[in-house]
Amino acid sequence: MNAMPFPAAPPAPRFFAVVPAAGVGARLGAPVPKQYLEIGGECVLVRALRPLLDASWIAQVLVVVAPDDTRAQAVCAPLAGANRGRLQLAPIGGATRRDSVLAGLRWLAARAGATERDWMLVHDAARPGLRAAALGRLRERAGGHPVGGLLALPVADTVKRAGLRDEIVATLPREGLWLAQTPQMFRVGVLRAALERHPAVTDEAAAIEAEGLAALLVEGDRRNFKLTTADDLDLMRALLGDARRPQ
């Protein structure tokens, strides 16, 4: 009697990354979108992409830009050439972060074969301070979690709630409060469904939470803050050895 063959094991999930870069960064008040400002001779977007590309376990990195973006191709060309197709650019960005991320997920499914079981990392184009150690922690801890997770920092300062006139109305206990960072890492299928059902969310973890799922908080890095104001840019330039003020 012939033995029945064992079914083939499913392929190991791959890791992909989407970097939404279609915003204009109006709050910073710079003459160009903040992802194209320079720090130490390199633009913010390049610095945000490099740690993702240096992580050989990430199969492909997709930058989602606005359809009328005229800078991204030239900015990304050296990185794209050095990484042999692992970096792709798609001018399919939408009006919101959620729209751009969802468009990127669909692009990777159609063009790169990303499956529902694969992992997707979403990283802000305006976070040029991500370091390899934090990225590695995210993969190690969230990759073994049933839902996924995100980099974040526990709140260290006392938190005040203000009223209509910016007067304190309450002091909030900071225990259990975290500040969300990126990357945020979830399964492709779960994240796509969550974003499709919850269009008003401001980040991917909020969409996952709206699905009734509990994502894992993985300790991030204080240098991995998002550039929102001119002060943020000054601080990042000081940390990265470039103290010039924004032009």
N, C-alpha and C positions, 0 to 999 in steps of 0.2 A: 504494500500500500504506500503510495507516494505521500510524503509529508506536505502539508499545506504551507505555501510560502507565507512568510510574515509580510504584512502590509508595509510599504515603504514609509519611513518617517517623514513627516512634513518638513520642508526646508526651514532652516532657522530664520527667524524674522530679521529683516534688514533695518537699518537706520537711515532715515532721510532727514533733511533740514529745509525749512522754509524761512526766508528772511523777508518779511514785508517791508518794502522801502518805497511806498507810493505817497507817503505823506510829505507835507511841506514844512512842518515844524514852525508854525507861525509864532508860538509863544517865545521862541528864542530870539526872534527879531533879526535874523541874519539875512543877507542878500540872496543866499542860495539855500535850498533845503539842507537841514542840519547834517544829513548823512553825507553831504559832499563838502563840508567844512574840513579843514586840514588840522591835524595834530602831529607835530614832529615830521612834517613833510609827507604824511599819508592821510588820505581822507578817512573820515569816521567809518564809512561803509567798509572799506578795505580792512580796517582794524577789527571791525565786528565779524567779518567773514573769516579772517585768518585762523582763529582757533578752531572753527568748525572744519576747515579744510585740512588743518594739521592733524585732526583726529581721523586716522585712517579707517576707523570702524564706521564712519559715516559714508554711506555709498554715494550720495549725491546731495549737493546744496543748490537750492533754487532761490534766486533773488527775484522777487515780484515787484516790478516798478510800474509807474503810471504809463498809460499808452503814449503820452506826449513827452516822456522823459528823453532828453537829448544827451545826458551826461553818463548814464550808467554803462553803456557799451564800452566807452573809452576807459572808464575807471576800472571796470572788471576785467578788461582784456588781458593784462599781464597775469592776473591770478588764474584766469580761465586757461591760458596757455600752459602755465606751470602745472596745472592739476589735471590735464589730459581728459577733459570732458566732465569732470566731477562737479564743476561749477557751471550752472546754466542761468540764463537770464530770460525772463518772460514779461513782456509789457502788457500785463493783464490785471494790473492793480485796480482796486475798486475805491469807493468813496470812504470806506472805513477799514480798519485793521481786519475785522472779521471777514469782510468781503475779499480782501487781498489774500488772507490765509486760506480761505475756502477755495478760491481760484487756484492757488498754488497746490493744494491737495489734489484737486481734480486734474491739474496738469501733470503732476507726478504719477498719478494713477494711469493716465492715458499715454504718457510719453516715456515714463521710466519703469513702468510695471510695478509701482508700489501697490502692495496688496493690503487688505483690511487688517491683517495680522502684523504688518510691519509697524515700526515705531516712527513717529514724526516728532522732530524737535522744531519748535518755533522760537526764533531769536530776533530781538529788536535790532534794527539797523542802527539805532542811536545808542547802543551799548558797546562801546569800543574797549571796555576794560575787562571783558571775560577772560579768565585764565584757565589753563588746561586742567588744573587740579579740581576746580569747581565743576567743570564739564565732566570730568571722570567720575566725580562723586554722583552726579546726576545719573549717568549711565549705570553705575554699579547699584545704586539704591532703587531708583525708579524703575530700572529694567527688570527688577525682581518683584515689583509690586503689581497686583492684579489690575490696577487702574492706570498707574503712571504717576508722574509728579513734576515738580518745578523747583527751581532754585528760589530761595527766599531767605530773608534775614529776620531773626526775632527783633521786635521793637525794643529799643533800649531806653528811649526817652519817655518821660511822662506825657500822656496823651490828654489833650483838652478838647472838649467839644464847644464850639462857639455858636452864639445866637445870631440874629439878623444884623446886629450892630458890632459884630466881632468881639463881643463880650463873652467871657467864659460862663457857660451854663452847666458844665459838668466836667469832672475828671474821670477818665475811663481807666479801669484796671488794664495794665499792659500785658498781664500774664496771658499767654496763648495767642497774642497778636503777632503777626508776621508781615513783612513788606515783600510783596511778590516781585520777583525778578524774571529774567529769561536766561537760558532756554526753558520752555515748558514742554514736556515730553509725554505723548499719549499715543495709543494705537491709532492707526490711520482711520479705520472704520468707525471707531467710537468717536473720535474727534470730528470727523466729517459730519456724522449724524447729529452730534451735539450742536455744531455751528449752524447747520441747516435749520434746526428747530428753535434756536435761540439767537435771533439776529441782533439783539440789543446788547450783547455782552461786550465788555471792554478787554477781556483777555480769554485765552483758551481754558484756563482753569475755571473761570466763571461758567463757561458753557458746560464743562464736565460736571460742576457742582449743580447746575440747573437740571441735569439728568438724574440727580440723586446719587451720584457717585462721589467717593471721597478720595481725592488725590493726595499724594505724599508730599510733604514739605521737606526739601533737602537743603541743608545750610549752604548758602551761596558765598559771596565775596563782597566786601564793602566797596571794592573798586569797580564792581560790576553795576554801577548805577546808570540810569538813563539820562541822557542829555536833554534837558527841558528848558533851562534858562541859561542866560549868559554866564551866570555864576557857576553853573554846572560845567560849562565848557572851560572856564578858567581853571577850575579844580582839576578836571581831567587832564588838561595840558600840563599843570604842575606835577601831577602824579606820573605822567608819561614823559616828563622832561622837556616840555615845550611850553613856556610861560607867556607866549604871545597872546594878546587880547584878540577877540574876533574882529574881523575887518568890517 
